[in-house]
């Protein structure tokens, strides 16, 4: 029971990756606030009550959980999410920022509202929840924050400039918080999950596919549970991922090659020497398993 006695908040926990995380934290002894609006993948409309369904699953296994329906995109709503943990369980030890929506379109077709809505939920929503949870974690000199990023932000993905920008921003947020909060016994890490979920199902070619065993969204949860535990006190400011049955560690951006001349280089000198210095180091872009015919997508 890695998390016995701990209290966790998991946003966007009614389905998919978030649901798997909430259940795994509960299996490891945490009391869980299951936050979910119950909306569609685009953040619009209302559906059934997935948050309460997850709460009932946790209670059925002998755990403790409560539901919350506030939006992480609202600063006051995020406060109510954290307050739900304080009011029901008396503290907040673990925050998993998982809530997200998609509005996939190429940049030529993306509206301002498409961009703003995705940034508001993913990036600002992560900041909102952290801003309200962190003061309580500092007071108790203990906390675990796991932010959910994505390979779309770490490597790029076609038609997801809003989502990719938000997820890359979450990586930056993670690194800054990790530096600021280490002195208070708070670790901050990020996870780029893999799995066939409703959100992945919006990608052309991925519709209505049943997840193969190795791509089930629940397989992300064990790493999150570990990072949420006291056993991970030495792990801070790291970006993890998942590939099949394995977990990966991303290398953070750092210089890998350098062109140098005392006194500086002219544009002509850079042009003459660029390939010799940099060509073999140029990085591939995109998520390998999700690359597709971009021309076909542009015609939609």
C-alpha positions in Angstrom: 0.0 0.0 0.0 2.4 2.7 -1.3 -0.1 5.5 -0.7 -1.9 4.5 2.6 -3.1 7.6 4.4 -2.6 9.9 1.5 -5.2 12.1 -0.2 -5.2 12.5 -4.0 -6.9 14.7 -6.5 -7.1 13.4 -10.1 -8.6 15.8 -12.6 -10.4 14.4 -15.7 -10.7 11.1 -13.9 -14.1 9.9 -15.2 -12.7 8.0 -18.2 -9.6 6.9 -20.0 -6.2 7.5 -18.5 -7.5 9.5 -15.6 -9.9 6.8 -14.5 -7.1 4.3 -14.5 -5.0 6.6 -12.4 -7.7 7.2 -9.9 -8.4 3.5 -9.5 -4.7 2.7 -9.1 -4.1 5.3 -6.5 -7.1 3.9 -4.6 -5.8 0.4 -4.8 -2.6 1.6 -3.3 -4.4 3.1 -0.3 -5.1 6.8 -1.3 -8.4 8.6 -0.7 -9.3 10.1 -4.0 -11.2 13.1 -5.3 -12.4 12.1 -8.7 -12.9 15.3 -10.8 -14.7 15.1 -14.1 -17.1 17.4 -15.9 -18.7 14.6 -17.9 -18.3 16.5 -21.1 -17.3 15.4 -24.6 -13.7 15.3 -25.8 -14.1 18.8 -27.2 -15.1 20.2 -23.8 -18.7 20.8 -24.8 -22.0 19.3 -23.7 -22.8 17.1 -20.7 -22.9 13.3 -20.6 -23.7 10.7 -17.9 -21.9 11.0 -14.6 -18.6 9.2 -15.1 -17.0 10.7 -12.0 -19.6 9.1 -9.7 -19.2 5.8 -11.6 -15.4 5.8 -10.7 -16.2 6.8 -7.1 -18.5 3.7 -6.9 -15.8 1.5 -8.3 -13.4 2.7 -5.7 -15.9 2.2 -2.9 -16.7 -1.3 -4.2 -13.0 -2.2 -3.7 -13.1 -0.9 -0.1 -11.6 2.5 -0.8 -12.7 6.1 -0.1 -13.5 8.6 -2.9 -15.8 11.6 -3.6 -16.7 13.2 -6.9 -16.2 16.8 -8.0 -17.6 18.4 -11.2 -15.8 21.7 -11.4 -13.8 22.9 -14.4 -10.0 23.2 -14.1 -10.1 26.0 -16.6 -11.8 28.2 -13.9 -9.5 29.6 -11.2 -12.3 29.5 -8.7 -13.4 26.1 -10.0 -9.9 24.7 -9.4 -10.0 26.0 -5.9 -13.3 24.1 -5.3 -11.6 20.9 -6.6 -8.8 21.2 -4.0 -11.3 22.3 -1.3 -13.2 19.1 -2.0 -10.2 17.1 -0.8 -9.7 19.4 2.3 -13.3 19.3 3.3 -13.8 15.5 2.9 -10.4 14.2 3.8 -8.6 17.0 5.7 -5.5 17.4 3.4 -4.1 17.2 -0.1 -1.0 15.1 -0.7 -1.1 14.2 -4.4 -2.3 16.2 -7.4 -2.6 14.5 -10.8 -3.3 17.2 -13.5 -4.9 15.0 -16.2 -8.0 16.9 -17.4 -8.0 17.7 -21.1 -9.9 18.3 -24.3 -9.2 18.2 -28.0 -10.0 20.6 -30.9 -7.9 19.0 -33.6 -7.5 21.1 -36.8 -4.7 22.3 -39.0 -3.6 25.8 -38.3 -5.3 27.1 -41.5 -8.7 25.9 -40.1 -8.2 26.3 -36.4 -10.2 29.1 -34.8 -9.2 31.4 -32.0 -11.8 29.7 -29.8 -10.3 26.3 -30.6 -6.9 27.4 -29.5 -8.0 29.3 -26.4 -10.3 26.4 -25.1 -7.5 23.8 -25.3 -4.9 26.1 -23.7 -7.4 27.0 -20.9 -8.1 23.4 -19.9 -4.6 21.8 -20.3 -2.1 24.5 -19.5 -4.0 27.0 -17.4 -6.0 24.2 -15.8 -2.8 22.6 -14.6 -1.5 25.9 -13.3 -4.9 26.7 -11.6 -5.0 23.4 -9.7 -1.4 23.6 -8.7 -1.7 27.2 -7.5 -4.5 26.1 -5.1 -2.9 22.8 -4.0 0.7 23.9 -3.5 0.2 26.2 -0.5 -1.3 23.3 1.5 1.5 21.0 0.4 4.1 23.6 1.5 2.5 23.9 4.9 2.8 20.1 5.5 6.2 19.9 3.9 5.1 17.1 1.6 3.5 16.8 -1.8 3.5 14.9 -5.1 2.4 16.6 -8.3 2.2 14.6 -11.6 1.3 16.6 -14.6 0.1 14.8 -17.7 1.9 16.0 -20.8 1.9 14.3 -24.3 4.2 13.3 -27.1 2.3 15.8 -29.2 4.0 18.5 -27.1 7.3 16.8 -26.7 7.7 15.7 -30.4 4.9 17.4 -32.3 1.8 16.0 -34.0 -0.1 17.0 -37.2 -3.2 19.1 -36.6 -2.6 19.6 -32.9 -0.9 23.0 -32.6 -3.2 24.0 -29.7 -2.9 20.7 -27.9 0.8 20.4 -28.6 1.6 23.9 -27.4 -0.4 23.3 -24.2 1.4 20.0 -23.5 4.8 21.5 -24.2 3.9 24.3 -21.8 3.0 21.7 -19.2 6.6 20.3 -19.5 8.0 23.8 -18.9 5.6 24.3 -15.9 6.8 21.0 -14.5 10.4 21.9 -14.6 9.8 25.3 -13.0 7.7 23.9 -10.2 10.2 21.2 -9.6 12.9 23.8 -9.0 10.7 26.0 -6.8 9.2 23.3 -4.6 11.9 20.8 -3.9 12.9 22.6 -0.7 9.4 22.0 0.7 9.4 18.2 0.2 7.3 18.5 -2.9 8.3 16.7 -6.1 6.9 17.6 -9.5 7.1 15.2 -12.5 5.3 14.7 -15.7 4.0 11.7 -17.6 3.3 11.4 -21.3 0.8 8.5 -21.4 -0.1 6.1 -24.2 -3.3 4.3 -24.8 -6.4 4.1 -27.0 -8.9 6.4 -25.4 -11.8 8.6 -26.6 -9.3 11.4 -27.3 -7.1 9.2 -29.4 -10.2 8.0 -31.2 -10.7 11.4 -32.7 -7.5 11.0 -34.8 -8.2 9.9 -38.4 -7.8 6.1 -38.8 -8.1 5.5 -35.0 -11.9 5.6 -34.8 -13.8 2.8 -33.1 -10.7 0.7 -32.4 -10.6 -1.5 -29.4 -7.3 -1.0 -27.5 -4.9 -3.9 -27.8 -3.7 -5.3 -24.4 -0.5 -3.3 -24.4 -2.3 -0.1 -25.3 -4.9 -0.1 -22.6 -5.0 3.3 -20.9 -4.9 1.7 -17.4 -1.3 0.7 -18.1 -0.1 4.2 -17.5 -1.3 4.2 -13.9 1.4 2.2 -12.1 4.1 4.8 -12.9 1.9 7.6 -11.7 1.2 5.7 -8.4 4.9 5.2 -7.9 5.7 8.9 -8.5 2.9 9.8 -6.1 4.5 7.8 -3.3 7.2 8.4 -0.6 9.4 5.9 -2.5 9.8 8.5 -5.3 11.2 11.3 -3.1 14.4 11.3 -5.1 12.6 11.7 -8.4 11.9 15.4 -9.4 11.6 17.4 -12.6 11.5 14.3 -14.8 9.4 13.5 -17.9 8.3 9.9 -18.3 6.4 8.1 -21.0 5.1 4.7 -21.9 5.6 2.5 -24.9 3.7 -0.8 -25.0 4.4 -2.7 -21.8 7.4 -0.4 -20.9 7.9 3.0 -19.3 10.4 5.5 -20.8 12.3 8.5 -19.6 12.5 11.5 -21.9 15.8 13.4 -22.3 15.2 17.0 -21.6 16.3 19.5 -24.3 19.9 20.4 -24.2 22.6 21.4 -26.8 23.9 18.4 -28.7 26.1 20.2 -31.3 27.7 23.6 -31.6 29.1 25.8 -34.4 31.6 28.2 -33.1 34.1 30.9 -34.4 35.9 33.4 -32.2 34.3 36.8 -32.7 31.1 35.3 -34.2 29.7 33.9 -37.4 28.2 35.6 -40.4 25.2 34.2 -42.2 27.4 33.2 -45.1 29.7 31.3 -42.8 26.8 29.5 -41.2 25.5 28.5 -44.7 28.9 27.2 -45.7 29.3 25.1 -42.5 25.8 24.2 -41.4 25.5 20.7 -42.8 29.0 19.6 -41.7 28.2 20.6 -38.1 24.5 20.1 -37.7 23.1 17.8 -40.4 23.6 14.4 -38.7 22.1 15.8 -35.5 18.8 17.2 -36.9 16.0 15.7 -34.9 13.0 13.8 -36.3 9.6 15.3 -35.6 6.2 13.8 -34.9 5.0 10.7 -33.0 6.2 7.7 -35.1 3.2 5.5 -34.5 0.8 8.2 -35.4 2.3 9.7 -38.5 -0.2 9.7 -41.4 -0.8 11.1 -44.8 -0.8 14.9 -44.2 -2.1 15.7 -47.7 -5.1 13.5 -47.1 -5.7 15.4 -43.8 -5.3 18.8 -45.4 -8.2 18.0 -47.8 -10.7 17.5 -44.9 
